[in-house]
């Protein structure tokens, strides 16, 4: 008997905004065939873009896509997640897996909205960040109810196509991922902005200062990612006792940089929890 490869899973995207488009592009670049992907979006312009850019099957009707998919990615805003998920429950079956990328929507709410007379699909929460748009994202994944092996491996493939994936031990850790990775690009943008403004205040041309600040950040990130050494070791290595870097770091310490960062992260977590209360009520 000739061995045959198992069929490729079908992935359907509900919502075709920037993140969904990046995930689709990453999957195709990773070798997924366009006919294994499909998407729904109410916007004529977005559907046309997906068809022209990737050759995807697209539909204005969410149920059309759900009927064809093994794994369904809900890439819609938290404010409309309940309405979308509740409507989809009539089209889903328990063998499917649903992946939500919405911050602030808890797993118990999702499973409640997605439940039908047939049962409840597997549900995974994903927390990607915006560098996924460039294929260098960081995503935390957690299964909030039993998910079959096809659902787990396919979900991991979706996000590993646009960066690094980490499976979490429990759903509570999703809020920590929001703070340490989901919101973090904005922290670094703010720091680069402050660094560039500081250089300008010291006499540099504004454009020159910004280019230098961006390149310094890029170089530091690559060193941290590619050397495999602890970032504390890298920091110590470039800090000569009594030198300029040591004095700059003393100023950061005097301003309680670590405490400030922790307070910012705590604020992100608090907001995520508030959003869950606002948008994720199960009743």
BELLIN-V216192 format. One record per pair of residues at least 24 apart in sequence whose C-alpha atoms are under 7 Angstrom apart, sorted by the first residue. I is the first residue (numbers start at 1). GAP is how many residues later the second one is. If there is no record, write none. Layout:
I/GAP  I/GAP
This chain:
8/28  9/27  9/61  10/26  10/27  10/59  10/60  10/61  11/25  11/26  11/27  11/58  11/59  11/60  11/61  12/25  12/26  12/27  12/53  12/54  12/57  12/59  12/60  12/61  13/25  13/26  13/27  13/59  13/60  13/61  13/62  14/25  14/26  14/27  14/48  14/59  14/60  14/61  14/62  15/25  15/26  15/59  15/60  15/61  16/24  16/25  16/30  19/114  20/55  22/110  22/111  23/135  23/136  23/139  26/109  26/135  26/136  27/131  27/134  30/131  38/27  39/26  40/25  63/25  63/28  66/25  66/26  67/24  70/26  70/27  71/25  71/26  71/27  71/80  72/25  72/26  72/27  73/25  73/26  73/27  74/25  74/26  74/27  75/25  75/26  76/26  77/25  78/24  78/25  78/27  78/201  79/200  82/31  85/28  85/29  86/27  86/28  88/26  89/24  89/25  89/26  89/27  90/26  92/29  93/25  93/26  93/27  93/28  94/24  94/25  94/26  94/27  94/28  95/26  96/25  96/26  97/24  97/25  97/26  97/50  97/54  98/24  98/25  98/26  99/24  99/25  99/26  99/27  100/24  100/25  100/26  101/24  101/25  101/26  103/24  103/169  104/168  104/169  104/171  104/172  105/171  105/174  105/175  106/170  106/174  107/37  109/171  109/172  109/173  112/170  122/24  122/25  123/24  127/47  127/50  127/51  127/55  128/54  129/52  129/53  132/30  132/31  135/27  135/28  136/26  136/27  137/25  137/26  137/27  138/25  138/26  138/27  138/43  139/25  139/26  139/27  140/25  140/26  140/27  140/28  140/34  140/37  141/25  141/26  141/27  142/25  142/26  142/28  142/29  144/27  175/94  175/97  176/93  179/86  179/89  179/90  180/85
